[in-house]
Amino acid sequence: DGGITQSPKYLFRKEGQNVTLSCEQNLNHDAMYWYRQDPGQGLRLIYYSQIVNDFQKGDIAEGYSVSREKKESFPLTVTSAQKNPTAFYLCASSARDRDNSPLHFGNGTRLTVT
Amino acid sequence: DQQVKQNSPSLSVQEGRISILNCDYTNSMFDYFLWYKKYPAEGPTFLISISSIKDKNEDGRFTVFLNKSAKHLSLHIVPSQPGDSAVYFCAASEYNFNKFYFGSGTKLNVKP
């Protein structure tokens, strides 16, 4: 079955450490996204990529970095510069013909930094 | 500033009745609107979408209405079922910009 795989589901880190969240898709989608969800808030866009080797900052990119070396993969690194890293992180993808392809989401990674 | 707003954090409905979830937006350039359903600790699941050239789109029990002049859309669920209990997010995007903006969500509780 095609879909988006995020791993791990739960992640714990000490403050000051960088951590990388994995996202893999086999939907052959060109565009991939990272969102963050905090309690009582909507999904906020961190980074997105419309094509391999290219990506753009979203609304809350500070303290995060990404890479897009392969079409299938869009890992997100949460750096020590991110002031409030504890959150639920969601990866998504879509075809570039977006009128026929909404965002498809993975099941998320809950990151806890103490 | 939030470009997509869901002003009702929660809604409670009796099983079999209609659920109406509302969403407002501020960006007049948005032309594609979507509704997602989300259970705790899971990713959102796409429900239904509508393009700005339409004012209504139906898919089974789900209907989305778009009022462009009011910058308002709504999701109707008829009849509501207990399994519909979840958080519902509306989202919008602008043509040629592959970015999707989300509301803060409405938690729907369908009582048996």
Chai-1 contact restraints between the chains, C-beta under 6 A:
chainA,res_idxA,chainB,res_idxB,connection_type,confidence,min_distance_angstrom,max_distance_angstrom,comment,restraint_id
A,A31,B,N98,contact,1.0,0.0,6.0,A-B,restraint_1
A,Q41,B,S104,contact,1.0,0.0,6.0,A-B,restraint_2
A,G42,B,F102,contact,1.0,0.0,6.0,A-B,restraint_3
A,G42,B,G103,contact,1.0,0.0,6.0,A-B,restraint_4
A,G42,B,S104,contact,1.0,0.0,6.0,A-B,restraint_5
A,G42,B,G105,contact,1.0,0.0,6.0,A-B,restraint_6
A,L43,B,F102,contact,1.0,0.0,6.0,A-B,restraint_7
A,Q50,B,N98,contact,1.0,0.0,6.0,A-B,restraint_8
A,L90,B,G43,contact,1.0,0.0,6.0,A-B,restraint_9
A,R98,B,N98,contact,1.0,0.0,6.0,A-B,restraint_10
A,P102,B,L34,contact,1.0,0.0,6.0,A-B,restraint_11
A,P102,B,F46,contact,1.0,0.0,6.0,A-B,restraint_12
A,P102,B,S49,contact,1.0,0.0,6.0,A-B,restraint_13
A,L103,B,F100,contact,1.0,0.0,6.0,A-B,restraint_14
A,F105,B,G43,contact,1.0,0.0,6.0,A-B,restraint_15
A,F105,B,P44,contact,1.0,0.0,6.0,A-B,restraint_16
A,G106,B,G43,contact,1.0,0.0,6.0,A-B,restraint_17
A,N107,B,E42,contact,1.0,0.0,6.0,A-B,restraint_18
A,N107,B,G43,contact,1.0,0.0,6.0,A-B,restraint_19
A,G108,B,G43,contact,1.0,0.0,6.0,A-B,restraint_20
